[in-house]
Amino acid sequence: MTEFVLFFSFFIFLILGIPIAISIGLATLLAMLMSIDFLPTVTTIAQRLAGGINSFALLAIPLFMLSGLIMGRGGIAQRLIHFSRSLIGALPGGLAFVNVLACVLFGSISGSAIASTTAIGSVMAPAMDEDNYEREFTAALTASASTTGLIIPPSNALIVFALASGGVSISALFVAGYMPGLLVALGLILASWMYVRRHPIKVAGRTSLGTLFHALLAALPSLAMILIVIGGIIAGLFTATEAGGVAVAYALTLSTLVYRELRISELPELLLDAAKTTATVMILVGASIAMSWLLAYQNIPTQVAIFLGSLSENPLVILLLINVALLIIGSFMDMTPAVMIFTPIFLPVAVELGMSPVHFGIMMVLNLSIGLCTPPVGSVLFVSSAVMETPLQKLIKPLMPMYFAMISALAVVTYFPAFSMALPRLLGLTP
């Protein structure tokens, strides 16, 4: 009965338009009152809310958010786009490939899908219009490609998973995200190539070696961020949280002293934006941890494992069922609460099947990132629609090949562990 009250009330609150963090908290409160008295219930929820966000690892989230905002305002996106265009822009359909590559590069620096959609989309849309790309295709491609920033580190989603899993190495998750993220990017490039074959797209002229060299020089300080942050984590120079501080310091230096496109007077606005986003994430994390505690208290993970085992004894089928469930969940729930709530439910099942927690984390984040491009709750899709000034309903058709590419990448990552685990094992981060 408690489980029914929990999930039924949660979805009712969502339908009524109540913010998801408050919906989670209210649903947890109502469900707990079914088995615990009022005062202990309120005390327990308060303890879980406060204790859930009392984590050193979570400090990385506001730091990486702030570094992403600084880089978005500091001219880094434009330089990455210019470098990408100089490198592959002359290929047939090159500008679509540039869009994907720019999103990958910016996402691997900022760690934010929304920041990538805003920064890359606002610059790429006019250029792709000139080359005869349909605006709805541009919006769909940018939204899809921006999700690679949630898989390729630094990724706030992977940090949240590390917390929800109870101790999976953030460093291992960061390294494991590279190959799956690039696999998604390759799939989107192939989908773009299929689009280009059916539409009269202009082809840019070849770029001279001199122009390419100057574009590389301009983008090199931005690209160095990847080596500094991830290289420092792998080398043991600093933790993932400390890497966030390094990223802020480097982005600030680069934007104000090297590129000189960010004024110190703009920092209060960026700090306020980062604080607002961080507050939203932390409330979601705290409320989700309270709900996760209730799920564990009611022994729901074990019940789910028994139920899945009753459907099939084949590990491949069970992983398929988990993926289908997460795809549905991702369509209706934002990534942070989805990771916090469903990691304790599905991770024990995956581990029982012999799956590495790191491998499962990459699979889960990749799966839920698809939901960010899926109505009705796809936040990245809504941002792309707004930035590109394109009605949401017009994006559905061009999104279909993108969905196919991302789901195909998800299948490969799910059933071929080497795509996630080869690099962490090579570097000694996982057994």
GUMIKE-907116 format. One record per residue: x, y, z of N, C-alpha, C in turn. Coordinates in steps of 0.05 Angstrom, whole numbers, padded with zeros to 5 digits, always signed. Atoms other than C-alpha are relative to their C-alpha. Example, Ala and Ser with C-alpha at 12.3 -4.5 7.8 and 13.67 -1.06 7.14 Angstrom:
// GUMIKE-907116
+00018-00024+00000+00246-00090+00156+00018+00024+00000
-00016-00024-00001+00273-00021+00143-00015+00022+00014
// end
This chain:
// GUMIKE-907116
+00017-00024+00000+00000+00000+00000+00017+00025+00000
-00018-00023-00002+00057+00047+00017+00012+00007-00027
-00011-00005+00027+00088+00038-00052-00020+00013-00019
+00021-00011+00017+00022+00053-00086-00004+00029+00007
+00003-00028-00008+00013+00117-00046+00023+00017-00009
-00024-00015+00008+00084+00138-00061-00001+00008-00030
-00002-00005+00028+00082+00131-00136-00025+00013-00011
+00024-00012+00010+00009+00149-00147-00001+00030+00007
+00000-00029-00008+00014+00214-00107+00021+00016-00014
-00021-00014+00014+00080+00231-00140-00009+00008-00028
+00008-00007+00027+00051+00228-00210-00024+00019+00000
+00022-00019-00002-00012+00264-00188+00011+00029+00004
-00013-00026-00005+00031+00321-00161+00013+00011-00026
-00012-00008+00025+00069+00323-00227-00021+00010-00020
+00021-00008+00019+00005+00326-00268-00012+00027+00008
+00011-00026-00010-00019+00384-00224+00020+00023-00004
-00019-00021+00006+00044+00422-00244+00017+00009+00024
-00016-00006-00023+00077+00421-00176+00030-00006-00007
-00028+00006+00005+00154+00427-00181+00009-00027+00009
-00006+00028-00004+00187+00359-00183+00012-00005+00028
-00012+00004-00026+00228+00369-00119-00021+00000+00022
+00022-00001-00020+00166+00388-00079-00018-00025-00003
+00016+00025+00005+00127+00330-00112+00013-00024+00013
-00015+00023-00012+00181+00281-00090-00003+00001+00031
+00001-00003-00029+00181+00309-00019-00028-00006+00011
+00027+00004-00009+00105+00310-00012-00008-00030-00002
+00007+00028+00003+00097+00240-00040+00014-00018+00020
-00014+00015-00020+00150+00214+00007-00013+00004+00028
+00013-00006-00025+00116+00248+00066-00026-00016+00003
+00026+00014-00001+00048+00218+00049+00004-00030+00003
-00005+00029-00002+00077+00148+00039+00011-00008+00027
-00011+00007-00026+00117+00150+00103-00021+00001+00022
+00021-00002-00020+00055+00170+00143-00017-00026+00000
+00015+00025+00000+00025+00103+00122+00012-00020+00020
-00012+00020-00017+00075+00066+00166+00015+00012+00024
-00015-00013-00022+00108+00118+00212-00017+00023+00011
+00015-00023-00012+00078+00170+00260+00010+00026-00012
-00006-00026+00013+00077+00243+00239+00027+00011+00009
-00025-00014-00009+00134+00270+00283+00025-00015-00010
-00024+00014+00011+00184+00214+00266+00003+00003-00030
-00001-00003+00029+00165+00221+00193+00013+00027-00008
-00011-00026+00006+00179+00296+00191+00030+00001+00007
-00028+00000-00009+00244+00286+00230+00018-00016-00019
-00015+00017+00018+00267+00230+00184+00005+00014-00027
-00003-00014+00025+00254+00270+00121+00019+00023+00002
-00019-00023-00004+00290+00331+00149+00029-00010+00002
-00027+00011-00002+00350+00288+00167+00010-00009-00027
-00009+00010+00026+00352+00256+00098+00006+00023-00019
-00005-00024+00017+00346+00324+00064+00026+00012+00006
-00025-00013-00008+00403+00354+00104+00024-00019-00005
-00022+00018+00003+00446+00292+00104+00006-00007-00028
-00004+00007+00028+00436+00278+00031+00018+00019-00015
-00017-00020+00014+00470+00342+00008+00025+00007+00016
-00024-00004-00016+00523+00340+00063+00022-00019-00011
-00020+00017+00013+00574+00310+00015+00021+00016-00014
-00022-00015+00012+00642+00335-00006-00001-00003-00031
+00000+00005+00029+00633+00303-00075-00020+00019-00014
+00020-00018+00012+00571+00347-00088+00010+00028-00004
-00012-00027+00004+00614+00410-00083+00010+00003-00028
-00010-00002+00027+00639+00393-00152-00022+00011-00019
+00022-00008+00018+00570+00408-00182-00001+00030-00003
+00000-00030+00004+00567+00484-00167+00025+00010-00013
-00025-00010+00011+00640+00491-00186+00001-00005-00030
+00001+00005+00029+00632+00457-00254-00022+00017-00014
+00021-00018+00011+00567+00496-00265+00011+00028-00005
-00011-00027+00002+00603+00561-00252+00021+00002-00022
-00020-00001+00021+00661+00543-00297-00013-00001-00028
+00014+00001+00026+00612+00525-00353-00012+00027-00007
+00011-00026+00006+00577+00592-00346+00021+00020-00008
-00022-00018+00006+00643+00629-00347+00009-00005-00029
-00009+00006+00027+00664+00592-00410-00020+00007-00021
+00021-00007+00019+00598+00603-00444+00000+00030-00006
-00001-00029+00004+00605+00678-00433+00027+00010-00009
-00027-00009+00005+00680+00681-00445+00011-00004-00028
-00009+00003+00028+00683+00667-00520+00011-00026-00007
-00011+00026+00005+00704+00595-00514-00015-00015-00021
+00017+00015+00020+00645+00567-00554+00007+00009-00028
-00006-00010+00027+00660+00612-00614+00026-00011-00010
-00026+00010+00009+00733+00590-00616-00001-00030-00006
+00003+00029+00006+00715+00516-00612-00015-00004-00026
+00014+00003+00025+00665+00525-00668+00018+00007-00024
-00018-00008+00022+00716+00562-00711+00021-00021-00006
-00019+00022+00003+00767+00507-00699-00013-00024-00014
+00014+00023+00012+00717+00452-00715-00007+00005-00030
+00007-00006+00027+00695+00488-00778+00024+00000-00018
-00024+00001+00016+00766+00497-00802+00010-00028-00004
-00010+00027+00002+00780+00424-00789-00017-00018-00019
+00017+00018+00016+00719+00389-00821-00022+00014-00015
+00022-00014+00012+00675+00444-00848-00002-00003-00030
+00001+00002+00030+00694+00431-00921-00011-00027-00009
+00012+00026+00008+00665+00360-00920-00028+00004-00008
+00029-00002+00006+00597+00349-00951-00016-00004+00025
+00014+00000-00026+00550+00365-00894+00017+00007+00023
-00019-00006-00020+00609+00391-00857-00010+00017+00023
+00010-00018-00021+00571+00444-00819-00016-00015+00021
+00015+00017-00019+00526+00391-00787+00021-00015+00017
-00021+00013-00015+00589+00353-00767+00014+00019+00019
-00012-00020-00017+00618+00417-00739-00018+00004+00025
+00019-00003-00023+00555+00425-00696+00005-00022+00021
-00004+00023-00019+00565+00355-00666+00027+00003+00014
-00027-00001-00012+00640+00364-00656+00002+00023+00020
-00001-00023-00018+00631+00433-00624-00015-00006+00026
+00015+00008-00024+00578+00405-00576+00016-00019+00017
-00017+00019-00015+00625+00348-00557+00022+00015+00014
-00022-00015-00012+00683+00395-00545-00009+00018+00023
+00009-00018-00020+00643+00446-00507-00012-00015+00024
+00011+00016-00021+00606+00393-00468+00021-00013+00018
-00021+00012-00015+00671+00360-00448+00015+00020+00017
-00013-00021-00016+00694+00427-00420-00020+00010+00021
+00019-00012-00018+00630+00453-00389-00015-00020+00017
+00015+00020-00015+00595+00388-00368-00029+00005+00001
+00028-00008-00001+00527+00418-00383-00013-00002-00027
+00014+00002+00026+00479+00398-00438-00015+00026-00007
+00015-00024+00005+00437+00461-00430+00020+00023-00008
-00020-00020+00008+00500+00505-00433+00009-00004-00028
-00008+00006+00027+00522+00470-00496-00021+00008-00020
+00022-00007+00018+00454+00478-00528-00002+00030-00005
+00002-00029+00002+00452+00552-00513+00023+00012-00014
-00024-00013+00011+00524+00569-00530+00004-00008-00029
-00006+00009+00028+00532+00526-00593-00024+00006-00018
+00024-00005+00017+00460+00533-00618-00002+00028-00009
+00003-00028+00007+00460+00609-00617+00020+00008-00021
-00020-00007+00020+00523+00611-00659-00004-00016-00026
+00002+00018+00023+00510+00552-00706-00025+00005-00016
+00025-00003+00015+00438+00568-00725+00001+00019-00024
-00001-00018+00023+00451+00629-00769+00018-00011-00022
-00018+00010+00020+00510+00595-00803-00012-00024-00016
+00013+00023+00014+00470+00531-00818-00023+00009-00017
+00022-00011+00017+00412+00573-00844+00012+00009-00027
-00013-00009+00025+00460+00603-00896+00007-00023-00018
-00007+00023+00016+00480+00534-00919-00024-00018-00006
+00025+00014+00008+00407+00513-00930-00009-00023+00019
+00011+00020-00019+00398+00469-00868-00026+00010+00011
+00026-00008-00012+00327+00469-00842+00004+00006+00029
-00004-00009-00027+00322+00505-00776-00008-00022+00020
+00009+00021-00018+00284+00447-00744+00021-00023+00002
-00021+00020-00001+00340+00399-00763+00023+00010+00017
-00022-00012-00016+00392+00446-00733-00007-00002+00030
+00008+00001-00028+00352+00450-00668+00001-00029+00011
+00000+00028-00009+00343+00374-00664+00028-00011+00003
-00027+00010-00001+00416+00360-00679+00015+00012+00024
-00013-00013-00022+00441+00411-00628-00009-00011+00027
+00011+00012-00025+00395+00384-00573+00012-00028+00005
-00011+00027-00002+00418+00313-00587+00030-00001+00007
-00029+00000-00004+00492+00328-00592+00008+00012+00027
-00007-00012-00025+00491+00370-00529-00001-00019+00023
+00002+00020-00022+00474+00309-00487+00026-00015+00004
-00026+00013-00004+00545+00283-00499+00015+00012+00024
-00013-00013-00022+00566+00333-00446-00007-00013+00027
+00008+00014-00025+00530+00290-00394+00014-00027+00002
-00014+00026+00000+00570+00228-00413+00030+00004+00000
-00028-00007+00000+00638+00258-00430+00006+00018+00023
-00006-00016-00023+00670+00287-00367+00011+00028-00007
+00012+00003-00027+00666+00330-00327-00031+00001-00002
+00029+00003+00003+00593+00309-00319-00012+00001+00028
+00015-00001-00026+00548+00330-00261-00017-00025+00004
+00017+00024-00003+00503+00270-00276+00016-00023+00011
-00017+00022-00010+00561+00222-00264+00007+00004+00030
-00006-00006-00028+00577+00257-00198-00024-00008+00017
+00025+00007-00015+00504+00249-00176-00002-00031+00002
+00001+00029-00001+00507+00175-00195+00019-00011+00020
-00019+00009-00020+00570+00166-00154-00010+00002+00028
+00013-00004-00026+00533+00194-00094-00022-00021+00005
+00023+00018-00003+00471+00152-00106+00008-00029+00002
-00009+00028+00000+00510+00088-00116+00014-00008+00026
-00012+00006-00026+00543+00094-00048+00030-00004-00001
-00029+00001-00001+00616+00101-00068+00014-00008-00026
-00014+00006+00025+00630+00086-00142+00020+00023-00006
-00021-00019+00005+00694+00122-00162-00008+00021-00021
+00006-00021+00020+00681+00189-00196+00021+00000-00022
-00021+00001+00020+00748+00184-00231-00004-00022-00020
+00005+00023+00018+00731+00116-00260-00024+00007-00018
+00023-00007+00016+00663+00142-00283+00007+00021-00021
-00009-00021+00020+00695+00203-00316+00014-00012-00023
-00016+00013+00022+00745+00161-00355-00018-00018-00017
+00017+00020+00014+00692+00109-00373-00019+00014-00020
+00019-00014+00016+00648+00163-00405+00010+00008-00028
-00011-00010+00025+00695+00181-00462-00009-00016-00025
+00007+00016+00024+00684+00123-00511-00030-00001-00005
+00029-00002+00006+00608+00120-00502-00009+00027-00010
+00007-00026+00010+00603+00195-00511+00008+00004-00029
-00009-00002+00028+00644+00192-00575-00016-00018-00018
+00017+00018+00016+00602+00133-00599-00027+00014-00006
+00024-00015+00005+00539+00176-00591+00005+00021-00021
-00007-00021+00019+00573+00232-00629+00003-00012-00028
-00003+00013+00027+00591+00184-00686-00027-00007-00011
+00026+00007+00010+00520+00160-00690-00015+00024-00010
+00013-00025+00009+00494+00232-00695+00012+00010-00026
-00013-00008+00026+00545+00247-00750-00011-00017-00023
+00012+00017+00021+00519+00187-00789-00028+00008-00007
+00027-00009+00005+00448+00211-00780+00000+00027-00015
-00002-00025+00014+00469+00280-00804+00008-00005-00029
-00009+00007+00027+00503+00249-00865-00024-00010-00016
+00024+00009+00014+00437+00214-00883-00018+00024-00007
+00016-00024+00006+00402+00281-00878+00011+00016-00023
-00013-00016+00021+00453+00316-00923-00004-00013-00027
+00004+00014+00026+00444+00263-00977-00027+00006-00012
+00026-00004+00010+00371+00281-00983-00007+00030-00004
+00005-00028+00001+00377+00357-00981+00022+00015-00014
-00020-00016+00015+00412+00410-01024+00016+00018+00019
-00016-00015-00019+00465+00433-00975+00025+00011-00013
-00024-00013+00011+00520+00482-00993+00025-00013+00013
-00025+00010-00010+00591+00457-00986+00020+00022+00002
-00020-00022-00003+00643+00505-00958+00026-00006-00014
-00026+00004+00013+00709+00516-00991+00021-00012+00019
-00021+00012-00017+00772+00482-00966+00014+00022+00016
-00014-00018-00018+00808+00514-00908+00029-00003-00003
-00029+00001+00003+00881+00532-00916+00013-00009+00026
-00014+00009-00024+00932+00503-00869+00005+00023+00019
-00005-00023-00017+00947+00573-00844-00025+00007+00017
+00025-00006-00015+00874+00585-00825-00005-00021+00021
+00004+00021-00020+00870+00517-00791+00019+00003+00023
-00020-00004-00021+00934+00531-00753-00008+00022+00019
+00008-00022-00017+00909+00598-00728-00025-00007+00017
+00023+00009-00015+00842+00567-00708+00007-00018+00022
-00009+00018-00021+00878+00513-00670+00013+00015+00023
-00013-00016-00020+00921+00564-00634-00020+00014+00018
+00020-00015-00015+00859+00604-00614-00015-00019+00019
+00016+00019-00016+00823+00541-00588+00017-00016+00019
-00017+00017-00017+00883+00508-00556-00002+00005+00030
+00003-00004-00029+00877+00542-00488-00027-00011+00010
+00025+00011-00008+00804+00520-00486+00002-00031+00002
-00002+00029+00000+00821+00448-00505+00018-00009+00022
-00018+00008-00022+00876+00448-00452-00016-00005+00026
+00016+00004-00024+00820+00450-00400-00005-00030+00004
+00005+00029-00002+00805+00377-00416+00023-00015+00012
-00024+00014-00010+00876+00355-00403+00006+00008+00029
-00006-00009-00028+00883+00397-00340-00018-00013+00020
+00019+00011-00019+00819+00373-00307+00001-00030+00002
+00001+00029-00001+00817+00300-00327+00028-00011+00005
-00027+00009-00005+00893+00292-00329+00007+00003+00030
-00006-00004-00029+00898+00320-00258-00014-00021+00017
+00015+00020-00015+00844+00272-00233+00014-00027-00003
-00013+00026+00005+00877+00211-00265+00027-00002+00013
-00027+00000-00011+00946+00231-00242+00000+00001+00031
+00002-00001-00029+00920+00238-00171+00008+00027+00012
-00008-00026-00010+00938+00312-00166-00022+00013+00016
+00023-00011-00015+00868+00330-00143-00024-00018-00004
+00025+00015+00003+00799+00300-00131-00018+00013-00020
+00020-00011+00019+00739+00311-00176-00011+00027+00010
+00010-00025-00012+00714+00364-00128+00021+00023-00003
-00021-00020+00003+00781+00400-00127+00004+00007-00030
-00002-00006+00028+00782+00394-00203-00020+00021-00008
+00020-00021+00006+00719+00437-00204+00011+00027+00007
-00013-00026-00007+00757+00492-00168+00021+00008-00020
-00020-00006+00020+00814+00486-00217-00013+00009-00026
+00014-00008+00025+00765+00490-00275-00010+00029+00002
+00009-00027-00003+00735+00554-00247+00023+00020-00003
-00023-00018+00001+00803+00586-00237+00011+00003-00028
-00010+00000+00027+00826+00566-00306-00018+00015-00019
+00019-00013+00018+00762+00588-00341-00001+00030+00004
+00001-00029-00007+00763+00655-00305+00025+00013-00012
-00025-00011+00011+00836+00667-00324-00001+00002-00030
+00001+00001+00029+00824+00646-00396-00020+00021-00011
+00020-00018+00010+00761+00688-00405+00006+00029+00005
-00005-00028-00007+00786+00752-00371+00027+00010-00009
-00028-00009+00006+00861+00754-00385+00010-00008-00027
-00010+00009+00026+00872+00713-00448-00019+00009-00023
+00019-00008+00021+00809+00721-00490-00012+00028+00005
+00009-00027-00007+00787+00784-00453-00029+00006-00010
+00028-00004+00008+00713+00774-00469-00019-00001+00024
+00016+00000-00024+00689+00770-00397+00010+00022+00018
-00008-00021-00019+00689+00831-00352-00005-00009+00029
+00003+00007-00029+00697+00825-00277-00027+00009+00010
+00026-00010-00008+00634+00865-00270-00023-00019-00006
+00021+00020+00007+00595+00807-00301+00000-00024+00019
-00002+00023-00017+00617+00758-00248-00023-00003+00020
+00023+00003-00018+00562+00774-00197-00024-00013-00013
+00023+00013+00014+00509+00755-00249+00005-00029-00004
-00007+00028+00004+00545+00690-00265-00002-00016+00026
+00001+00014-00026+00552+00673-00191-00029-00004+00009
+00028+00003-00007+00478+00686-00181-00013-00022-00016
+00012+00021+00017+00459+00642-00240+00009-00028+00010
-00010+00026-00010+00504+00586-00214-00013-00007+00027
+00012+00005-00026+00475+00593-00144-00029-00009-00003
+00028+00008+00005+00403+00588-00171-00001-00029-00010
+00001+00027+00011+00418+00526-00211+00009-00021+00021
-00010+00018-00021+00457+00495-00154-00022-00005+00021
+00022+00004-00020+00399+00507-00105-00021-00019-00010
+00020+00018+00012+00351+00472-00153+00010-00029+00001
-00012+00027+00000+00398+00412-00160+00001-00011+00028
-00003+00010-00028+00411+00407-00085-00027-00007+00013
+00026+00006-00010+00337+00409-00068-00010-00027-00012
+00007+00025+00013+00325+00354-00119+00016-00024+00012
-00017+00022-00012+00383+00312-00090-00010-00007+00028
+00009+00006-00028+00359+00320-00018-00027-00014+00000
+00027+00012+00001+00286+00303-00035+00002-00029-00011
-00003+00027+00013+00308+00244-00079+00012-00019+00020
-00013+00018-00020+00352+00216-00023-00021-00009+00021
+00021+00008-00019+00292+00218+00024-00018-00021-00012
+00017+00020+00013+00250+00180-00026+00016-00026-00003
-00016+00024+00002+00308+00131-00038+00001-00016+00026
-00001+00014-00026+00312+00117+00036-00026-00015+00005
+00026+00013-00004+00237+00102+00038-00002-00025-00017
+00001+00023+00017+00244+00055-00021+00016-00023+00012
-00016+00021-00012+00300+00018+00014-00013-00011+00026
+00014+00007-00025+00260+00018+00080-00023-00020-00006
+00022+00017+00008+00202-00015+00043+00010-00025-00016
-00012+00024+00013+00250-00066+00011-00008-00001-00030
+00009-00001+00028+00229-00044-00059+00022-00010-00019
-00020+00011+00019+00297-00058-00093+00000-00030-00002
+00001+00029+00000+00292-00131-00072-00025-00010-00015
+00025+00008+00014+00220-00135-00097+00003+00004-00030
-00004-00005+00029+00241-00105-00164+00018-00022-00011
-00018+00022+00009+00298-00156-00170-00015-00026-00003
+00015+00024+00001+00251-00213-00155-00020+00001-00024
+00019-00003+00022+00200-00186-00205+00014-00004-00027
-00015+00002+00025+00252-00179-00261+00009-00029-00004
-00008+00027+00003+00278-00248-00246-00022-00019-00007
+00023+00016+00007+00208-00276-00252-00007+00002-00030
+00007-00004+00028+00202-00247-00322+00020-00015-00018
-00020+00014+00016+00267-00277-00348+00024-00006+00016
-00026+00006-00013+00331-00310-00325+00023+00008-00018
-00021-00008+00019+00369-00284-00386+00010+00028+00007
-00010-00026-00007+00414-00226-00365-00004+00021-00022
+00004-00019+00023+00408-00195-00435-00028+00011+00000
+00028-00008+00000+00333-00193-00429-00005+00019+00024
+00004-00017-00024+00335-00163-00358+00012+00028-00005
-00011-00026+00007+00382-00108-00382-00017+00015-00020
+00018-00013+00019+00335-00094-00439-00024+00012+00014
+00023-00009-00016+00277-00088-00390+00007+00025+00016
-00009-00023-00016+00317-00040-00346+00003+00024-00018
-00004-00023+00018+00335+00003-00406-00027+00011-00010
+00026-00010+00009+00263+00006-00430-00013+00016+00023
+00011-00014-00023+00241+00026-00360+00012+00027+00003
-00014-00025-00003+00294+00080-00356-00007+00020-00023
+00008-00017+00022+00276+00107-00425-00028+00013+00005
+00026-00011-00007+00204+00115-00402+00002+00020+00023
-00004-00018-00023+00225+00146-00336+00013+00026-00008
-00014-00024+00009+00272+00195-00371-00018+00018-00016
+00018-00017+00016+00214+00220-00414-00018+00017+00019
+00018-00013-00019+00176+00242-00351+00014+00013+00024
-00014-00009-00024+00230+00258-00300+00027+00011-00007
-00026-00011+00005+00291+00302-00299+00022-00019+00009
-00021+00020-00005+00358+00267-00296+00008-00003+00029
-00010+00001-00028+00380+00285-00225-00018-00017+00018
+00016+00018-00017+00320+00256-00188-00002-00028-00010
+00002+00028+00011+00316+00197-00236+00025-00016+00009
-00024+00014-00009+00389+00179-00220-00001-00006+00029
+00000+00003-00029+00380+00189-00145-00021-00021+00008
+00021+00018-00008+00315+00149-00141+00004-00028-00010
+00001+00027+00012+00326+00091-00189+00027-00014+00000
-00026+00014-00003+00401+00077-00179-00002-00021+00022
+00002+00021-00021+00387+00042-00112-00019-00023-00007
+00018+00021+00008+00332+00002-00146+00013-00019-00020
-00010+00016+00023+00367-00021-00210+00029-00009+00003
-00028+00007-00002+00440-00022-00190+00005-00027+00013
-00004+00027-00011+00435-00083-00144-00008-00022-00019
+00007+00020+00020+00400-00121-00200+00022-00003-00020
-00022+00002+00020+00455-00103-00249+00025-00013+00011
-00024+00013-00013+00510-00122-00200-00004-00030+00003
+00006+00028-00003+00475-00188-00187+00004-00015-00027
-00005+00012+00027+00480-00201-00263+00029+00000-00007
-00029+00000+00006+00555-00190-00259+00009+00026-00014
-00006-00026+00013+00554-00118-00286+00016+00018+00019
-00015-00019-00016+00606-00069-00261-00017+00025+00007
+00015-00025-00007+00575-00009-00223+00008+00023-00018
-00009-00022+00018+00617+00037-00268-00014-00003-00027
+00014+00005+00025+00589+00004-00330-00030+00007+00001
+00029-00006-00003+00518+00009-00303-00004+00030+00001
+00003-00029-00002+00529+00083-00286+00001+00013-00027
-00002-00012+00027+00550+00100-00357-00026-00007-00016
+00025+00008+00014+00491+00060-00385-00024+00016+00009
+00023-00014-00011+00442+00094-00339+00000+00030-00008
-00002-00028+00008+00467+00165-00353-00005+00004-00030
+00005-00001+00029+00469+00152-00428-00030-00003-00006
+00029+00005+00004+00398+00125-00425-00016+00024+00008
+00016-00023-00010+00370+00183-00384+00006+00025-00016
-00006-00024+00016+00405+00234-00428-00017+00001-00025
+00019+00001+00023+00360+00211-00485-00026+00013+00008
+00025-00012-00010+00301+00232-00442+00001+00030+00000
-00002-00030+00001+00328+00304-00442-00008+00010-00028
+00009-00008+00027+00310+00305-00516-00027-00011-00007
+00026+00014+00004+00243+00270-00507-00023+00015+00014
+00023-00012-00014+00176+00305-00494-00012-00021+00019
+00008-00028-00005+00141+00320-00449+00018+00016+00018
-00016-00014-00020+00196+00337-00400+00028+00007-00010
-00027-00004+00010+00257+00342-00445+00010+00028+00002
-00008-00028-00005+00291+00404-00417+00019+00010-00022
-00018-00008+00021+00346+00406-00470-00015+00006-00026
+00016-00004+00024+00294+00400-00525-00015+00027+00002
+00014-00025-00003+00255+00459-00497+00020+00024-00003
-00020-00021+00003+00319+00501-00492+00008+00004-00029
-00007-00001+00029+00338+00484-00564-00022+00013-00016
+00023-00012+00014+00268+00502-00588+00000+00030+00004
+00000-00028-00006+00273+00569-00553+00023+00015-00013
-00024-00012+00012+00344+00585-00576-00003+00003-00030
+00002+00000+00029+00329+00566-00648-00026+00013-00010
+00025-00012+00007+00260+00599-00646-00016-00017-00019
+00014+00020+00016+00228+00536-00674-00021-00014+00017
+00021+00014-00016+00161+00506-00651+00008-00028+00007
-00009+00027-00010+00172+00443-00610-00011-00022-00018
+00012+00021+00016+00124+00402-00653+00015-00005-00026
-00015+00004+00025+00168+00413-00714+00026-00015+00004
-00026+00014-00005+00228+00381-00681-00003-00030+00002
+00004+00029-00004+00197+00312-00672+00010-00016-00024
-00008+00016+00024+00207+00288-00744+00030-00001-00004
-00029+00002+00003+00281+00308-00750+00014-00014+00023
-00011+00013-00023+00292+00279-00681+00001-00031-00003
+00003+00029+00002+00273+00208-00703+00027-00013-00006
-00026+00013+00005+00341+00191-00735+00020+00004+00023
-00018-00005-00023+00376+00223-00675-00006-00020+00023
+00008+00020-00020+00336+00178-00628+00012-00027-00007
-00010+00026+00009+00355+00117-00669+00030-00002+00005
-00029+00000-00004+00429+00137-00666+00007-00003+00029
-00006+00001-00029+00428+00148-00591-00008-00027+00013
+00008+00026-00012+00389+00084-00575+00018-00022-00010
-00019+00020+00010+00436+00044-00620+00026+00001+00016
-00024-00002-00017+00495+00072-00581-00005-00011+00027
+00007+00011-00026+00459+00054-00517+00001-00030+00000
-00001+00029+00002+00451-00018-00541+00029-00010+00000
-00028+00008+00002+00525-00023-00558+00013+00003+00027
-00012-00004-00026+00546+00006-00491-00011-00020+00020
+00012+00019-00019+00498-00040-00453+00011-00028-00003
-00007+00028+00005+00518-00105-00486+00029-00005-00006
-00029+00003+00004+00592-00092-00499+00015+00017+00021
-00012-00015-00022+00624-00072-00433+00026+00014-00006
-00026-00011+00006+00691-00057-00465-00002+00029-00007
+00003-00028+00008+00664+00009-00492+00001+00018+00025
+00000-00015-00025+00657+00033-00420+00025-00006+00017
-00019+00009-00020+00709-00007-00382+00028-00002-00010
-00028+00003+00010+00770-00010-00428+00019+00021+00012
-00017-00022-00009+00798+00058-00409+00005+00000+00031
-00004+00002-00029+00786+00053-00333+00018-00023+00008
-00017+00023-00006+00818-00016-00332+00029+00005-00009
-00027-00006+00010+00877+00008-00374+00015+00018+00018
-00013-00019-00018+00890+00064-00325+00000-00009+00029
-00001+00010-00027+00881+00020-00264-00021+00011+00019
+00021-00013-00017+00818+00056-00239-00021-00020+00008
+00018+00021-00008+00776-00008-00238+00013-00027-00004
-00012+00027+00003+00793-00082-00230-00007-00013-00027
// end
